[in-house]
Amino acid sequence: MNTLLKALAHPVRRRIVAMLRAGPLASGDIAAAFDMSWPTITGHLNALKEAGLVSPERDGQTIRYRLEISAVEEAMAFLMDIAGTGQAASPLPHAAKAPRR
């Protein structure tokens, strides 16, 4: 979960995720939407891939990225639980109190 949240912490990565909501995109199409170097975009795509948020597919010479919705759903459920708007899977355990003497 930490890797996933860290990946979503960067605004460029959040924008890439938003772009992929419409469907898979070629890495070149993703890069064309940003005013930054190709290696920088590749680094962002790798961070999203390592977090399980996107998966690459080779299509001939092109690499297309697809959003992994299950990872996005997991992150949303976690954030909703923290915010108190979702149903928590289980209550947090309370620290056991030491007996007084």
N, C-alpha and C positions, 0 to 999 in steps of 0.2 A: 504494500500500500504506500510506503514512503516513496518508492521510486515513481509510482503513478502520480502522487500528489506533487512531487518535485517536477515531474515532466509538465504538469498542468500549471505550474507556477509561472512559467514564462509566457508573456503575451503573444509572442510569435507562434509558440506551440499551440496555444489555445485557438489562435486564428487558423492554423493548419487543421486542427480537429474540426473547427466549424466549417471549413471548406470541404472536408471529406464527408460531412453529413449528407451532402447531395449525391455522393457516390465516389467510386475510386477515381483517382487522378494520377497522371504521370508525374514523375518527379520534376520534369522540366516545366510542366504547367504550374506546379506548386511554387517552384523557384521564381517563375515569371511574375508571380503576384507580390513579390517582395523586392525591395531595393537593397539587396545584400548579396555577398558572394556565394557562389555555389557551395564551397566547403562549409560555410556557416549554415546554409539550409540543410545540407547533408547531416551536419551535427545535430540539428533540431529533429530531423526525421529519425536519426538513430536513437536519440533520447526517447522519442515517442514509441519507437519499436521496442526498445529495452523495457519500457514500462508496460508493454503489451497493449498499447492503445491503437497501434496501426500494424498492419502486416504488409510486407512487400510481395508483389507478384511480378514475375518476369514475363513480359510480352514481347518476344523478339529482342530487339535492342533496348526496349523501354522497360523501366521499372515503374509499376503502378502501385500506389499505396491505397489500402482499404482500411477504413475505420473498423476497429474491433469493438462492436457495441457492448459486448459483455463486460469489457473492462471499464467502459464509460458508465454502465449501469452500476457496477460495483462501487465506483468512486461516488456516484450520486447517492447511492444508498448509505454509504459511510457518512457523507456530508449531511444528509438529511437526519441521520441518527444523532450526529453531533448537535445540529441545530434544534433538535427536538421536534422536527416536523415529520419524521418517519417513525416506524415502529422498530425499536431496538430488538435485536435478536435475543439478547438476554440482558438482565440488569447487571450493572457493574457491582462487583463484590465490594462490600464495605470492609474496611480494615477492622480486624478483630481487636477489641479493646483488652488491654492487659488488666488482670484483676488488681483491685486496690488492696493495699495492705495497711 
